[in-house]
Amino acid sequence: MFWFSKRRLTKSIILAMAALGLVLTLGWSKPANAVTARHYTDLEFGPLSEIQIPDFERYELPNGMVVYLMENHDLPLVGGSATFKTGEFMEPDDKAGLAGIMGQAMRVGGTANYSPDQLNQFLEQRAASVETSLGATSGSASFNALSEDLADVFSIFAEVIQQPAFAPEKVELIKTQYRGSIARRNDDPDDVTTREFRKLIYGDESPFARMVEYSDIDNISRDDIVDFYQTAIQPRGTILGISGDFDAVQMKALIEEFFADWSPSVRAKANVELPKVAQQNNGLYVVDQPQLTQSYIHIGHLGGRLDNPDHAPMVILNEVLNGFGGRLFNDIRSRQGLAYVVYAFWSPRYDHPGLFIGGGQTRSEATVPFIQTMYKEIQRVREEPISAKELQFAKDAVLNSFVFNFATPEQTLSRLIRYEYHGYPSDFVFQFQQAVESATVEQVLEAAQRNLKPSDLVTIVVGNINAINPSLGTLAEEVKITPIDITIPEQSV
């Protein structure tokens, strides 16, 4: 117990010292009565520093694993991640949830040499962590440790990746947790709106919208999990990134010791590709929830990828529409008082088309005016150029916030790994910056005309349909209103 407390205390002291150093660097504030208040328009700020990519090394192991090393000796801490070329898109149709369950069980199910409890104790005694997960189009394992414990924790990290035990009792526990999530999935109307909107755009069977049902969980056995692991987790396609307080020569030796002999499974799949994406529906949909006093609304359609040439002007348009000074906030919230929450974002993804998604929450009787105003604002940005003032404000907001994605070496390394994983150029960040800086009013208008498509809009309303007055039918007589049944299929006995 003393050893556990000492380790925790050591890490806490390190973080506390870092915070104290920041306070001392910034200096103590003067007493309030000694500061002369200045209007915000009188404040002057220097330009933000340019994004600097810290020195790093990239190399490959003979088994196909890519390694990134980025040293940072500010604190005696080391962190790393392994990104796997896998995801939920590889699941069989009748076993939705298999990837997510496997991703959790890699860590909580123990390893060949450590039971789940022994693994937890090992990490807790060193104030360290190892985590694993799988998402729609990628998987990951990560670790964090004190520098003095790097060798021990890294060996466990490698064992979790290469020799997971998938303890049967832990697999069953995870499956029980999934069943609990299914039972609760209609509790939050905001979650219902987002979930059903994605299903309408991508389709029920898409890995970007597919639902996990009780029958899927019942179909998943431990053998399925082991088989999926052997297919999905392979050295080729894996990117290992490590940053922090380490010596590069010693780190390379550890990587050689624990990963050089990692061999591909005979079950490995070659050239795994994501499924094609196409929008499946448009129109107006409702989920009747008589207990609600307000409506939850999503409006949008299929979007694009980050490598879309219109990415930069569409991000600028996001700033024009959103935020406290944005058009939607000023009109729908401030001027009309129709909603407290309102937004509309072009939200691209690295490896598949994302979404253009707008919406918010409003009281039942304001539902139709809210939707009408959203339609109007979407059409307006396609027909009228934004002002030069809006353009400059949006550019500043994008550029000033974007640099904070590279505030630490860990963030920068994560971004570099993401670019390589998805096949983007390593200087993508600088290409984006330049595109934002050079964007014009005309380019933003043309991008909006190309990418915002009123005829493709899906509108979904989750709320008390009988309380909506005027009724949704007044939006357009020719529009068909389609109800959505969100009843959860019963669990088999």
SEMITI-808897 format. One record per residue (C-alpha): residue number from 0; residue in one letter; x, y negated, z. Coordinates in nm, 4 decimals, decimal comma, padded with zeros to 6 digits. Each point is the difference from the previous one (the first is absolute). Layout:
<rs>
    i  aa         X         Y         Z
  NUM   A         X         Y         Z
...
</rs>
This chain:
<rs>
    i  aa         X         Y         Z
    0   M   00,0000   00,0000   00,0000
    1   F   00,2870  -00,2313   00,0839
    2   W   00,1578   00,0714  -00,3421
    3   F  -00,3260  -00,0837  -00,1760
    4   S  -00,0366  -00,3260   00,1946
    5   K   00,3597  -00,0974  -00,0618
    6   R  -00,0354   00,0415  -00,3751
    7   R  -00,3226  -00,1923  -00,0107
    8   L   00,1543  -00,2698   00,2159
    9   T   00,3045  -00,0218  -00,2291
   10   K  -00,2145  -00,0595  -00,3068
   11   S  -00,2198  -00,2489   00,1865
   12   I   00,3070  -00,1942   00,1151
   13   I   00,1310  -00,0170  -00,3570
   14   L  -00,3290  -00,1370  -00,1299
   15   A  -00,0305  -00,2422   00,2908
   16   M   00,3512  -00,1316  -00,0624
   17   A  -00,0860  -00,0500  -00,3656
   18   A  -00,3085  -00,2004   00,0971
   19   L   00,2009  -00,2057   00,2517
   20   G   00,2615  -00,0704  -00,2658
   21   L  -00,2707  -00,1278  -00,2316
   22   V  -00,1341  -00,2311   00,2686
   23   L   00,3476  -00,1360   00,0757
   24   T   00,0697  -00,0477  -00,3705
   25   L  -00,3192  -00,1956  -00,0544
   26   G   00,0495  -00,1943   00,3164
   27   W  -00,2422  -00,0846   00,2807
   28   S  -00,2917  -00,2234  -00,0875
   29   K  -00,0007  -00,3462   00,1496
   30   P  -00,2784  -00,0885   00,2442
   31   A  -00,3230  -00,0877  -00,1811
   32   N  -00,0014  -00,3544   00,1290
   33   A   00,3445  -00,0614  -00,1524
   34   V  -00,1064   00,0943  -00,3537
   35   T  -00,1551  -00,2571  -00,2287
   36   A  -00,2744   00,1578  -00,2053
   37   R   00,0365  -00,0332  -00,3769
   38   H  -00,2616   00,0454  -00,2684
   39   Y   00,0531   00,3164  -00,2015
   40   T   00,0443  -00,2055  -00,3187
   41   D   00,3049  -00,1649   00,1585
   42   L   00,1766   00,3281   00,0676
   43   E   00,2865   00,0933  -00,2291
   44   F   00,1295   00,3501  -00,0552
   45   G   00,3071   00,1083  -00,1865
   46   P  -00,0246   00,2608  -00,2726
   47   L  -00,0128   00,3632   00,1052
   48   S   00,3161   00,1996  -00,0397
   49   E   00,0368   00,2072  -00,3118
   50   I  -00,0707   00,3710   00,0266
   51   Q   00,3283   00,1742   00,0630
   52   I   00,0344   00,3732  -00,0535
   53   P   00,2461   00,1279   00,2633
   54   D   00,2834   00,2227  -00,1110
   55   F  -00,1071   00,3589  -00,0427
   56   E   00,1234   00,3231  -00,1510
   57   R  -00,1982   00,2369  -00,2181
   58   Y   00,1105   00,3498  -00,0972
   59   E  -00,1464   00,3402  -00,0850
   60   L   00,0534   00,3464   00,1420
   61   P   00,0436   00,2975  -00,2372
   62   N  -00,3469   00,1264   00,0986
   63   G  -00,1598  -00,3150  -00,1445
   64   M  -00,0596  -00,1900   00,3239
   65   V   00,0672  -00,3762  -00,0262
   66   V   00,1607  -00,1801   00,2955
   67   Y   00,0006  -00,3704   00,0915
   68   L   00,2220  -00,1275   00,2832
   69   M  -00,0252  -00,3547   00,1382
   70   E   00,2051  -00,0885   00,3072
   71   N  -00,1233  -00,2541   00,2553
   72   H   00,1890  -00,0297   00,3268
   73   D  -00,2166  -00,2608   00,1743
   74   L  -00,1454   00,2584   00,2397
   75   P   00,1111   00,3535   00,0974
   76   L  -00,2953   00,1546  -00,1835
   77   V  -00,0305   00,2160  -00,3111
   78   G  -00,3107   00,0761  -00,2022
   79   G  -00,0642   00,1966  -00,3140
   80   S  -00,2642   00,1432  -00,2261
   81   A  -00,0366   00,2702  -00,2622
   82   T  -00,2518  -00,0688  -00,2758
   83   F  -00,1372   00,3103  -00,1714
   84   K  -00,1368   00,0296  -00,3534
   85   T  -00,3364   00,1444   00,1011
   86   G  -00,3415  -00,1038   00,1224
   87   E  -00,3705   00,0703   00,0243
   88   F  -00,0229   00,0039  -00,3803
   89   M   00,1557   00,3498   00,0144
   90   E  -00,2787   00,1481   00,2155
   91   P  -00,2296   00,2717  -00,1391
   92   D  -00,3534  -00,1270  -00,0678
   93   D  -00,1545   00,2089   00,2796
   94   K   00,2614  -00,0888   00,2622
   95   A  -00,0121  -00,3775   00,0369
   96   G   00,1947  -00,0976   00,3100
   97   L   00,2670   00,2689  -00,0477
   98   A   00,2771  -00,2528  -00,0680
   99   G  -00,0870  -00,2148   00,2999
  100   I  -00,0205   00,2985   00,2334
  101   M   00,3333   00,1329  -00,1258
  102   G   00,1557  -00,3448   00,0426
  103   Q  -00,1013  -00,0119   00,3653
  104   A   00,0807   00,3635   00,0737
  105   M   00,3593  -00,0376  -00,1266
  106   R   00,0728  -00,2012   00,3116
  107   V  -00,2488   00,1081   00,2664
  108   G   00,0279   00,3696  -00,0870
  109   G   00,3609   00,0327   00,1154
  110   T   00,2954   00,1463  -00,1888
  111   A   00,1781   00,3312  -00,0384
  112   N   00,2106  -00,0715   00,3097
  113   Y  -00,2246  -00,2290   00,2044
  114   S  -00,3559   00,0632   00,1136
  115   P  -00,2320  -00,3030  -00,0217
  116   D   00,0477  -00,0734   00,3708
  117   Q   00,3780   00,0437  -00,0190
  118   L   00,0163  -00,2326  -00,3004
  119   N  -00,2012  -00,2660   00,1821
  120   Q   00,2176   00,0311   00,3100
  121   F   00,3218  -00,0176  -00,2025
  122   L  -00,1052  -00,3281  -00,1613
  123   E  -00,1496  -00,1557   00,3136
  124   Q   00,3200   00,0613   00,1961
  125   R   00,1869  -00,2064  -00,2587
  126   A  -00,2639  -00,2724  -00,0482
  127   A  -00,0046   00,1123  -00,3629
  128   S  -00,2749   00,0760  -00,2489
  129   V  -00,0570   00,2173  -00,3055
  130   E  -00,3238  -00,0390  -00,1965
  131   T  -00,1411   00,1541  -00,3185
  132   S  -00,3014  -00,0701  -00,2222
  133   L  -00,1370   00,0406  -00,3519
  134   G  -00,2098  -00,2513  -00,1920
  135   A  -00,1694  -00,0090  -00,3393
  136   T   00,3184  -00,0164  -00,2088
  137   S   00,2955   00,0442   00,2343
  138   G   00,1167   00,1614   00,3208
  139   S   00,2448  -00,1142   00,2634
  140   A   00,2002   00,1027   00,3043
  141   S   00,1690  -00,2593   00,2205
  142   F   00,2204  -00,0204   00,3067
  143   N   00,1209  -00,2645   00,2452
  144   A   00,2757   00,0463   00,2554
  145   L   00,2660  -00,1662   00,2078
  146   S   00,3338   00,0000  -00,1797
  147   E   00,1560   00,2237   00,2639
  148   D  -00,2676   00,2648  -00,0661
  149   L   00,0141  -00,0164  -00,3794
  150   A   00,1584   00,3422  -00,0582
  151   D  -00,2461   00,1820   00,2281
  152   V  -00,3105  -00,1759  -00,1306
  153   F   00,1076   00,0264  -00,3623
  154   S   00,0401   00,3761   00,0368
  155   I  -00,3575   00,0213   00,1308
  156   F  -00,1214  -00,2282  -00,2795
  157   A   00,1572   00,2335  -00,2574
  158   E  -00,1504   00,3045   00,1692
  159   V  -00,3488  -00,1508   00,0006
  160   I   00,0329  -00,0548  -00,3758
  161   Q   00,1561   00,3323  -00,0915
  162   Q  -00,1222   00,2478   00,2628
  163   P  -00,3427  -00,0992   00,1320
  164   A  -00,1691   00,2803   00,1952
  165   F  -00,3632  -00,1111  -00,0408
  166   A  -00,0972   00,1446   00,3376
  167   P  -00,3507   00,1523  -00,0449
  168   E  -00,1454  -00,1667   00,3100
  169   K   00,1139  -00,3421  -00,1218
  170   V  -00,1441   00,0618  -00,3462
  171   E  -00,3347   00,0805   00,1600
  172   L   00,0231  -00,3124   00,2170
  173   I   00,0559  -00,2193  -00,3067
  174   K  -00,2918   00,1657  -00,1799
  175   T  -00,2202  -00,0701   00,3034
  176   Q   00,1053  -00,3643  -00,0104
  177   Y  -00,0941  -00,0146  -00,3688
  178   R  -00,3438   00,1414   00,0790
  179   G  -00,0424  -00,2689   00,2644
  180   S   00,0891  -00,2684  -00,2540
  181   I  -00,2565   00,1380  -00,2432
  182   A  -00,2679  -00,0121   00,2694
  183   R   00,0808  -00,3672   00,0733
  184   R   00,0578  -00,1252  -00,3535
  185   N  -00,3317  -00,1873  -00,0252
  186   D   00,0363  -00,1825   00,3330
  187   D   00,1623  -00,3145  -00,1449
  188   P  -00,1986  -00,1662  -00,2815
  189   D   00,3114  -00,1774  -00,1264
  190   D   00,1722   00,3372  -00,0447
  191   V  -00,3093   00,1358  -00,1761
  192   T   00,0015  -00,2936  -00,2426
  193   T   00,3674   00,0421  -00,0885
  194   R  -00,0250   00,3769  -00,0332
  195   E  -00,3073   00,0020  -00,2226
  196   F   00,1349  -00,2855  -00,2118
  197   R   00,3173   00,1976  -00,0737
  198   K  -00,2054   00,3071  -00,0910
  199   L  -00,2062  -00,2063  -00,2449
  200   I   00,3145  -00,1381  -00,1647
  201   Y   00,2282   00,3037  -00,0073
  202   G  -00,2551   00,2820   00,0132
  203   D  -00,0820   00,2561   00,2688
  204   E   00,2766   00,2396  -00,1046
  205   S   00,2834  -00,2501  -00,0331
  206   P   00,2830   00,0337   00,2546
  207   F  -00,0388  -00,3753   00,0523
  208   A  -00,3586   00,0390   00,1247
  209   R  -00,0650   00,3652   00,0737
  210   M  -00,1808   00,0824   00,3247
  211   V   00,1060   00,2765   00,2383
  212   E  -00,2975   00,2142   00,0989
  213   Y  -00,0469   00,2709   00,2632
  214   S   00,0094   00,2627  -00,2756
  215   D   00,3430  -00,1220  -00,1110
  216   I   00,1383   00,0323   00,3531
  217   D  -00,1521   00,3476   00,0333
  218   N   00,1724   00,1020  -00,3261
  219   I   00,3466  -00,1006   00,1223
  220   S   00,2077   00,2693   00,1684
  221   R   00,3482  -00,0132   00,1458
  222   D   00,1197   00,1968  -00,3043
  223   D  -00,1404  -00,2739  -00,2245
  224   I   00,1980  -00,2571   00,1983
  225   V   00,3236   00,1979  -00,0297
  226   D  -00,0561   00,0522  -00,3726
  227   F  -00,0701  -00,3686  -00,0528
  228   Y   00,3122  -00,0945   00,1978
  229   Q   00,2166   00,2294  -00,2133
  230   T  -00,1455  -00,1527  -00,3150
  231   A   00,0046  -00,3629   00,1079
  232   I   00,3118  -00,0613   00,2108
  233   Q   00,3085   00,0364  -00,2178
  234   P   00,3474  -00,1597  -00,0026
  235   R  -00,0313  -00,1118  -00,3626
  236   G  -00,2124  -00,3113  -00,0032
  237   T   00,0623  -00,0715   00,3701
  238   I   00,1551  -00,3363   00,0886
  239   L   00,1777  -00,0255   00,3356
  240   G   00,0580  -00,3510   00,1316
  241   I   00,1916  -00,0818   00,3197
  242   S   00,0638  -00,3408   00,1526
  243   G   00,1465  -00,1192   00,3263
  244   D   00,3044   00,0323   00,2203
  245   F   00,1982   00,2876  -00,1499
  246   D   00,3361   00,0677  -00,1616
  247   A  -00,0467   00,0850  -00,3689
  248   V   00,2674   00,2726  -00,0010
  249   Q  -00,1515   00,1745   00,3015
  250   M  -00,3521  -00,0437  -00,1392
  251   K   00,0976   00,1605  -00,3296
  252   A   00,1486   00,2904   00,1919
  253   L  -00,3277   00,0507   00,1869
  254   I  -00,1986  -00,0135  -00,3233
  255   E   00,2376   00,2506  -00,1565
  256   E  -00,0297   00,2293   00,3012
  257   F  -00,3772  -00,0005   00,0243
  258   F  -00,1256  -00,0585  -00,3542
  259   A   00,2607   00,1165  -00,2525
  260   D  -00,1129   00,3641   00,0281
  261   W  -00,3713  -00,0819  -00,0235
  262   S  -00,1109   00,1968  -00,3049
  263   P  -00,3174  -00,0345  -00,2076
  264   S  -00,2753   00,2503   00,0720
  265   V  -00,0929   00,2462  -00,2731
  266   R  -00,3498  -00,1474   00,0305
  267   A   00,1150  -00,3469  -00,1027
  268   K  -00,2104  -00,1732  -00,2618
  269   A   00,1790  -00,1849  -00,2770
  270   N  -00,1148  -00,3257  -00,1622
  271   V  -00,2942  -00,0546   00,2336
  272   E  -00,2069  -00,2851  -00,1412
  273   L  -00,2788  -00,2057   00,1484
  274   P  -00,3467   00,0443  -00,1483
  275   K  -00,1211  -00,2624  -00,2448
  276   V  -00,2222  -00,2708   00,1451
  277   A  -00,3080  -00,1525  -00,1628
  278   Q  -00,2889  -00,1924   00,1546
  279   Q  -00,2999   00,2269   00,0519
  280   N  -00,2930  -00,2354   00,0726
  281   N  -00,1293  -00,3544   00,0000
  282   G  -00,3199  -00,1656   00,1223
  283   L  -00,1683  -00,0557   00,3366
  284   Y  -00,0052   00,2602   00,2782
  285   V  -00,1486  -00,0002   00,3494
  286   V   00,0451   00,1959   00,3207
  287   D  -00,3042  -00,0595   00,2169
  288   Q   00,0872  -00,0388   00,3677
  289   P  -00,3124  -00,1321   00,1782
  290   Q   00,1839  -00,0457   00,3306
  291   L   00,2276  -00,2732  -00,1431
  292   T  -00,0671  -00,3725   00,0291
  293   Q   00,2497  -00,0983  -00,2686
  294   S   00,1079   00,1216  -00,3406
  295   Y   00,3443   00,1358  -00,0858
  296   I   00,0829  -00,0742  -00,3626
  297   H   00,2678   00,1061  -00,2491
  298   I   00,0157  -00,1349  -00,3541
  299   G   00,2678   00,0979  -00,2512
  300   H   00,1337   00,2392  -00,2580
  301   L   00,3086   00,1964  -00,0986
  302   G   00,3169  -00,2095   00,0138
  303   G   00,3549   00,0494  -00,1203
  304   R   00,3531   00,0975   00,0930
  305   L   00,2825  -00,2117   00,1354
  306   D   00,1816   00,0203  -00,3332
  307   N  -00,2933  -00,1699  -00,1737
  308   P   00,1385  -00,3107  -00,1803
  309   D  -00,2781  -00,1997   00,1672
  310   H   00,1046   00,1010   00,3507
  311   A   00,1515  -00,3369   00,0969
  312   P  -00,2829  -00,2251  -00,1297
  313   M  -00,2596   00,2290   00,1592
  314   V   00,1780  -00,0241   00,3365
  315   I  -00,0096  -00,3770  -00,0410
  316   L  -00,3733   00,0250  -00,0683
  317   N  -00,0357   00,1986   00,3232
  318   E   00,1341  -00,2995   00,1902
  319   V  -00,2348  -00,2380  -00,1812
  320   L  -00,3015   00,2091   00,0973
  321   N   00,0913   00,1026   00,3545
  322   G   00,1154  -00,1379   00,3309
  323   F  -00,1086  -00,3031   00,1997
  324   G   00,0540  -00,2330  -00,2944
  325   G  -00,1286   00,2408  -00,2636
  326   R  -00,3043  -00,0472  -00,2174
  327   L  -00,1986   00,2847   00,1538
  328   F   00,0616  -00,1213   00,3534
  329   N  -00,0833  -00,3609  -00,0885
  330   D  -00,3195   00,0819  -00,1895
  331   I  -00,1516   00,3132   00,1516
  332   R   00,1092  -00,0464   00,3612
  333   S   00,0489  -00,3728   00,0561
  334   R  -00,2435  -00,1686  -00,2431
  335   Q  -00,2844   00,2540  -00,0147
  336   G   00,0517   00,1772   00,3324
  337   L  -00,0811   00,3343  -00,1592
  338   A   00,2687   00,2107   00,1645
  339   Y   00,2780  -00,0004   00,2529
  340   V   00,2044   00,2538  -00,1984
  341   V   00,0455  -00,0387  -00,3771
  342   Y   00,2794   00,1039  -00,2389
  343   A   00,0856   00,1086  -00,3550
  344   F   00,3354   00,1603  -00,0810
  345   W   00,1736   00,1420  -00,3017
  346   S   00,1699   00,2945   00,1729
  347   P   00,2379   00,1927  -00,2310
  348   R   00,1856   00,3232   00,0808
  349   Y   00,3414   00,1335  -00,0998
  350   D  -00,1053   00,3216  -00,1714
  351   H  -00,3699  -00,0284  -00,0846
  352   P  -00,2549  -00,2748  -00,0650
  353   G  -00,1079  -00,1672   00,3208
  354   L  -00,3153  -00,2018   00,0528
  355   F  -00,1384  -00,3451  -00,0449
  356   I  -00,2068  -00,0174   00,3149
  357   G  -00,2012  -00,2802   00,1546
  358   G  -00,2658  -00,0180   00,2647
  359   G  -00,0669  -00,0745   00,3615
  360   Q  -00,2696   00,0194   00,2640
  361   T  -00,3075  -00,2203   00,0249
  362   R  -00,3376  -00,0035   00,1728
  363   S  -00,2697   00,1970  -00,1772
  364   E  -00,1985  -00,2991  -00,1280
  365   A   00,3168  -00,1548  -00,1507
  366   T   00,0983   00,3135  -00,1963
  367   V  -00,1297  -00,1053  -00,3404
  368   P   00,1366  -00,3606   00,0130
  369   F   00,3352   00,1427   00,1112
  370   I   00,0155   00,2411  -00,2947
  371   Q  -00,1164  -00,2667  -00,2468
  372   T   00,2726  -00,2380   00,1143
  373   M   00,2636   00,2730  -00,0254
  374   Y  -00,1095   00,0710  -00,3585
  375   K   00,0157  -00,3720  -00,0766
  376   E   00,3505  -00,0423   00,1393
  377   I   00,1299   00,3032  -00,1900
  378   Q  -00,1461  -00,1382  -00,3225
  379   R   00,1297  -00,3484   00,0752
  380   V   00,3669   00,1030   00,0179
  381   R  -00,0403   00,1693  -00,3384
  382   E  -00,1443  -00,3114  -00,1624
  383   E   00,1701  -00,2961   00,1667
  384   P   00,3723  -00,0510   00,0598
  385   I   00,1089  -00,0492   00,3574
  386   S   00,1399  -00,3423   00,0884
  387   A   00,3690  -00,0834   00,0006
  388   K  -00,0265  -00,0579   00,3761
  389   E  -00,1531   00,3442   00,0542
  390   L   00,2732   00,1549  -00,2128
  391   Q   00,2823  -00,1577   00,1978
  392   F  -00,1582   00,0769   00,3360
  393   A  -00,0504   00,3641  -00,1013
  394   K   00,3550   00,0329  -00,1324
  395   D   00,1422  -00,1340   00,3245
  396   A  -00,2169   00,2344   00,2049
  397   V   00,1012   00,3062  -00,2033
  398   L   00,3714  -00,0749  -00,0059
  399   N   00,0202  -00,1118   00,3625
  400   S  -00,1738   00,3129   00,1265
  401   F   00,1673   00,2462  -00,2351
  402   V   00,3487  -00,0588   00,1396
  403   F  -00,1122   00,1391   00,3357
  404   N  -00,0295   00,3424  -00,1623
  405   F   00,3804  -00,0060   00,0015
  406   A   00,0568  -00,1472   00,3458
  407   T   00,1878   00,3059   00,1312
  408   P   00,2327   00,2555  -00,1589
  409   E  -00,2576   00,2692   00,0760
  410   Q  -00,2685  -00,1829  -00,1973
  411   T   00,2366  -00,0583  -00,2890
  412   L   00,1101   00,3639  -00,0095
  413   S  -00,3612   00,1154   00,0090
  414   R  -00,0774  -00,2224  -00,2990
  415   L   00,2987   00,1296  -00,1989
  416   I  -00,1059   00,3585   00,0654
  417   R  -00,3554  -00,0772  -00,1044
  418   Y   00,1199  -00,1514  -00,3278
  419   E   00,2085   00,3053  -00,0822
  420   Y  -00,2702   00,2451   00,1053
  421   H  -00,2520  -00,1587  -00,2342
  422   G   00,2451  -00,0677  -00,2828
  423   Y   00,0221  -00,3787   00,0343
  424   P   00,3220  -00,1942  -00,0707
  425   S   00,2082  -00,0818   00,3057
  426   D  -00,0294  -00,3726  -00,0783
  427   F  -00,3800   00,0124  -00,0144
  428   V  -00,0227  -00,2393   00,2939
  429   F   00,1969  -00,2642  -00,1888
  430   Q  -00,2028   00,0532  -00,3161
  431   F  -00,3154  -00,0597   00,2033
  432   Q   00,1413  -00,3147   00,1603
  433   Q   00,0954  -00,1441  -00,3351
  434   A  -00,3405   00,0824  -00,1448
  435   V  -00,1731  -00,1822   00,2864
  436   E   00,2282  -00,3019  -00,0251
  437   S  -00,0552  -00,0350  -00,3744
  438   A  -00,3755   00,0710  -00,0034
  439   T  -00,2223  -00,2680  -00,1536
  440   V  -00,3651  -00,0961   00,0325
  441   E  -00,0596   00,1464  -00,3452
  442   Q   00,1620   00,3319   00,0923
  443   V  -00,2202   00,0342   00,3086
  444   L  -00,3137  -00,0668  -00,2080
  445   E   00,1029   00,2488  -00,2684
  446   A   00,0845   00,2634   00,2627
  447   A  -00,3409  -00,0473   00,1637
  448   Q  -00,1727   00,0392  -00,3362
  449   R   00,1900   00,3209  -00,0735
  450   N  -00,0321   00,1617   00,3393
  451   L  -00,3301  -00,1147   00,1527
  452   K  -00,2886   00,1746  -00,1727
  453   P  -00,3499  -00,1000   00,1171
  454   S  -00,1635   00,2739  -00,2067
  455   D   00,1970   00,2647   00,1924
  456   L  -00,0882  -00,1235   00,3475
  457   V  -00,1124   00,2482   00,2607
  458   T  -00,1996  -00,1608   00,2803
  459   I  -00,0788   00,2007   00,3114
  460   V  -00,2067  -00,1200   00,2947
  461   V  -00,0097   00,1845   00,3321
  462   G  -00,2733  -00,1420   00,2191
  463   N  -00,3676  -00,0174   00,0915
  464   I  -00,1478  -00,0120  -00,3499
  465   N  -00,3508  -00,0956   00,1196
  466   A   00,1398  -00,3018   00,1861
  467   I   00,1732  -00,1401  -00,3097
  468   N  -00,2149  -00,2917  -00,1156
  469   P   00,0015  -00,0981  -00,2813
  470   S   00,0322   00,3626  -00,1051
  471   L   00,2918   00,1401  -00,1936
  472   G  -00,2289   00,0372  -00,3001
  473   T   00,0110  -00,3764  -00,0507
  474   L   00,3679   00,0202  -00,1012
  475   A  -00,1078   00,1145  -00,3462
  476   E  -00,3168   00,1722  -00,1062
  477   E   00,1788   00,2310  -00,2412
  478   V   00,2503   00,1256   00,2580
  479   K  -00,0759   00,3429   00,1414
  480   I   00,0450   00,0306   00,3743
  481   T   00,1410   00,3412   00,0859
  482   P  -00,0249   00,1332   00,3572
  483   I   00,2926   00,1964   00,1451
  484   D  -00,0532   00,2865   00,2426
  485   I   00,2788   00,0139   00,2599
  486   T  -00,1409   00,2967   00,1928
  487   I   00,2836   00,2177   00,1259
  488   P  -00,0320   00,3635  -00,1148
  489   E  -00,0572   00,2246   00,2983
  490   Q   00,2816   00,2015   00,1456
  491   S  -00,0177   00,3736  -00,0647
  492   V  -00,0626   00,2137   00,3057
</rs>
